[in-house]
Amino acid sequence: MKRILIIGLVLLLGACGLARTRSMDAQGADSFEGDVRAARTLTEEFWKQNFQQLGLTYRPITDFVPYSGKSGPNCGNQPAAPNNAFYCPAGHFIAYDQDWMESLWNEMGDGSVYVIIPHEFGHAVQAQLQTNFELNVQKELQADCYAGGTLSALVSSGALKAQSGDEDELLLSLDSAGDPTDDWLNPSAHGTAEQRQASFATGWRNGVGTC
Ligand SMILES: [Zn+2]
């Protein structure tokens, strides 16, 4: 299944044909912390401008909380799960297990950070647009689509560089993006890997407006 995904994103990003280097961001942030910071800043800047164009005002998240293992902040009555990143509507914040995310960054490269963080910001946007969903999977797939649209916009603007090698990073990362309130291993929770890839691709090709 992973191989199908990788081939798909090679097709998706293959046209970029840029030289292989480690870092995806144009500023050359090569530390994990630098990539996390850049992913947050660039994603919020993107949405701020996008909301502006729609005549709306983007409300920045109130906090961006790194945690380790089980030490994460509660969301309502829900404890933070290890090995996760999540958006909490109750406090309008994003939290992430920094050890888990850093291990993905080490194993898969910085693309993992540039998918997971925009995915979670996608949920922060859904909360502001008060989008209603019948099924959780629809919410998750739209967040994947938002992540794809955010990333392609950032590549177009020159804030990020898509390079050969990023494609498998990005798609493997889709498999890893998680929320504490649902089990991402359960296909019905976040959608199948193919659905997630297709949704990410829609955003990537056509922009967040088509999500
Ligand atoms: Zn999610």
Residues whose N, C-alpha, C, O or C-beta is under 5 A from the ligand:
A	BS01	ZN	E140 A143 G178 D179
